[in-house]
């Protein structure tokens, strides 16, 4: 993922959410599910199996809000308000 706006425009951000794999941990499955829900690809509360073509996200712009929050006496960076924008060509 590339940051498009200042102050970090041009920086590449890599998330360690892997593509689905039969031997992956439940934690990774849940993390991918949360991202899918936040991006509006999966409706919150969906039950059962959901098939998604994650390759369709290539070239898509996602806007998020980034904020520093206090958690357990330390400051952490959090991301909220995911919103998909038009696909770039």
N, C-alpha and C positions, 0 to 999 in steps of 0.2 A: 504494500500500500504506500502511496506517495502522498505527502502532505502538500496541499495545493495553495494554502494561504500563509501569510506571514504570522509569526516571526520565523517559523521553521519550514517555510516553503521549499520544496525540492528534496527534503529529507525523506528517506525511505524508512517505513516502519514495518517490521516483520512480526506477525503474530504467529505463535506456535500452534495454531489450530490446524491440525492435519486433515487431509481428505479421509473419508470413512475407510476403516480397515477392520476386518473380522476379529482381530486380536486386540483392538484398542480397549482402553480402560473405560469404565462407566463415566468417570469424570470427564474424559474428552468427549464422549457422546453428549453428555449434558451441556458442556460448554458450547459445542457446535449447535445444539438445539436452542440455547439461549440467544446466540447470535442470529440464528434463523428467525426467531420470534421478534427480536429487536429490529431486524431489517424488514419485517412485514412479510417474510416468505412463508412463515408458518403462523397460524393463528394461535394465540395463547390458549392453553387448556386443551389443545388437540390431543386426542387419544389414539393409540394404535400406531401403525407404521406410516411414515410419511417419506415419500421418495422425492428427492430434489436433485436437480442438475446444477451442482455448484459452479460448473464451468460457465453458466450463464451470467455469473457475477463479474466475469472478467471485463474490464473497461467501464464498470459502473462506478459512479461517484456516490460516495456516502458522506453525508454531513453529520457531524457529532458535536456535542458540547463537551469541552474538557474543563474540569475544575479541580482544584486542590481541596481536599476535605481532611478533617482531623479524625483519625481512627486509632483508638488505643494509645493516645499520647503522641502519635507521629502523624506527619502529613503525607497523604497518599494522593496520587493523581487518579481521578475517576473519569469515566466516559459515560455520557448519558444522551438521551434524545437522538438516537440513530434515525437518519432519514435518507432513503435512497433517492437519488436524483436521476435525470435522464442518462442513458447510456451514451458514452462518448464514442465517436466513430473515427 
